[in-house]
Amino acid sequence: MSAVLDASAPLAYLNDEPGARRVEAVLAEGAVIGAANWAEVLSRVSDAGIAPPRLVAELTEAGLVGTALRIEPLLPVDGERIVGLRPVTRRQGLSLGDRACLALALRLQAPVLTTDRTWGRLRLPLEIVTLR
C-alpha cells in the first residue's frame, strides 16, 4: 500500500482533473481509501447522474476496486482519532470525512493524497501530498 486517498483524489482520477496521473501512479502501487471517503466518492458520482453500482462494477472489472484500491473500514480507534483531530483541523474547516481520512492515514502510518491545499498547513505526524 503506497498511500491513503482522500475522496478528492479518486474523483480527480475519475474526472481526469489535475493530479489524475499522480493518483494513477499511486493506484499502480496499491492504495487505500476509507469507507467514509469511498461513500463520499460514490455520492459525488451519484450527484453527477452515474449509478454507484455501475461505477463500482466497472472499477472492479478494471482491476481497481479490490485490487489497486482497497476500501478500509472505520474502526473504533479511528473514531477516537477523528474526535481528537477536530481541534487541530478546525481552522482549516476540515469535515468529518476529511478527519476520517487523516485518522486512517495515521493508523496505517501512510502518506495521504488530497487535492485540498489547506491540508498542507496541518501540523500532523504524517506526510500530506497535495495533488494541485
FITORLO-857770 format. One record per residue (C-alpha): x, y, z. Coordinates in steps of 0.25 Angstrom, whole numbers, plus 5000, padded with zeros to 4 digits. Layout:
N
XYZ ...
! end
This chain:
132
500050005000 500650134996 499650245001 498350275007 497350344997 496450465001 495150454993 495650574985 496850484979 495950374973 495050484968 496150554961 496550424955 495150394950 494950534944 496350544938 496650664946 497950724950 498650614959 498050504952 499350444947 499950444961 498750374966 498850274955 500350244959 499950224973 498850134969 499850054962 500650034975 499350004983 498550104991 497550105002 496250185003 495450195016 493950145015 493450285019 494250345008 493850244998 492450275001 492750424998 493350384984 492050294981 491150414986 491850514977 491750414965 490250394968 490050544968 490650544954 489650444949 490450324950 489950204957 490950164968 490750014966 491050034951 492350104955 492750004965 492549894955 493349964945 494549994954 494549854960 494549794946 495649894942 496449834954 496449964962 495449934973 495849824982 497249814975 497949944973 496950014983 496649954996 495450005004 495750005018 494650005029 494550105040 495050055053 494750105068 496150155069 495850235057 494650295063 495450345075 496550405066 495450475057 495050545070 496450575074 496750635061 495550735062 496350845070 497550835061 496750845048 495650935051 496351065046 496550995032 495050955032 495250805030 494050725030 493750595038 494150515025 495450595024 495750555038 495350415036 496350405024 497450465033 497150375044 497250255035 498650305030 499150325044 498650185047 499350125035 500550215036 500450245022 500450375013 499150435009 498750494996 497750604994 497450724985 497150814997 498350904999 497850945013 498350815018 499750855015 499650955027 499350845036 500450805047 500250655048 501250535048 500950495034 501250525020 500150605013 500350614998 499450714991 499150684976 498950824971 
! end
